[in-house]
Amino acid sequence: MGFVYRIASPSEYLAITGYNISDVKLAKKAWIAPGQRCTRFDISPVNYTFEVQAMSAEKLPFILPAVFTIGPRADDEECLLRYAKLISPHDKLSHHVNELVKGVIEGETRVLAAAMTMEEIFRGTKSFKQAVFENVQLELNQFGLVIYNANVKQLVDVPGHEYFSYLGQKTQEEAVNQAKIDVAEARMKGEVGSKEREGTTRQNAAKVDAETKVYTVKRQGEGAKEEARVKAEVKVFENEREAEVAAANSALAMKKAGWEREARVAEVEAAKAVAIRDAELQVEVERRNAARQTEKLKAEKLSKAVVEYEMKVQEANWELYNRQKAAEARLFEQEKEAEARRAAAEAAFFARTREAEAELYAKQKEAEGLAAMGEAQSAYLSAMLGALGGSYGALRDYLMVTSGVYQEMARINADAVRGLQPKISVWSGGAVAGGEGGGDAGSSGGGAMKEVAGVYKMLPPLLTTVHEQTGMLPPAWMGTLTGGPSTSS
């Protein structure tokens, strides 16, 4: 099968799918290639008539007859694509499309009616219709449909619920009662109005007479005021005109006087100009004569004075030159001194900088030396610890001996005790001779007595030492203190 040329009618579109088309292509006319499929769909709107059953916020059911004219949106290609994909496979008057549109309209209408009272729905039919129209349109946009027209008819009662009929009867009775009230009020207003009209006529007649008299007097006073005002304005105008004439005459006189003064000044200036010119010529003659005489005097008498003057001028110039040179020399010296001071300051700054750098370098080297010494000591201690078999106590004792810690401790202790001058008492129990008897019983008895004798021999030197060091004396019953052991006869 070859290419086929298809043309759509004015109310139709061609929906083309298939080869070389990614989704759906819409066109009014096109060549249909092999592997492509073309479907026609109508975009003319269709009327959908519904009787929507809804319920108000007071749980009152009602029927809303409505006629909606709905069709695809012809001026929006995206909406046409959605319509071609979703709706065009079905007939516009088919049960499927009818149920779809009916479901959207009934759902939105019921939602809106449930949020409004019956009175609001009945009195605000226009706003209710507009709200239904907008909400339904939002739902139909997803199908590419648009509402061309929506006609909501009069609300109708549901069988068994005669709300609107009762409301109509109520309105009718209210209208009859209101008509009776209106007739009575009209009669009352007629009778009262007649009386009010008669009284008002008399009041207005008296009021008009009084106002007429007041108005006549007022108009007469206003006429007199207006006449006086006009006379005053005429007088003011005449005075202004006379003042203007006087001012014009004064200005003319002043201008005439100015012109005469200018003429006289011009005449005087002309005469003076002639005299000045004559004087200038005379001065020029005299100046030339004086110049001639001066030249003569210069040549004859003033040559010496001129020479002296020129010499003094030269001397003054020389002195000025010397002063300038001296000032320049002082300035040069001051500049050189300033440069020398600046150079000295720079040299001092450089020297201080070098000293600081040298000190920094020394500190760095000292730190490096300490670091190297620490590393050497660490290696030395590691080697010694290995040689001593890992005994930290032996390593500590060795280091204390090699560094002279014990000698320094002995010296410090000796220095601490040196100034105290302590008194040291040393006593001994003496030598004890062998026993005279030679038996075992005599030897054991002599040993016990030796111990008691040793204790008694120790007491005198002990008490003497306590007295010397603390100043305390033993009690009198302990006998006299002796300095050494006693001897028996």
Summary of the structure (lengths in Angstrom):
residues: 489
radius of gyration: 73.8
end to end distance: 170.8
largest distance: 188.9
contacts: 1092
relative contact order: 0.03
helix: 69%
strand: 12%
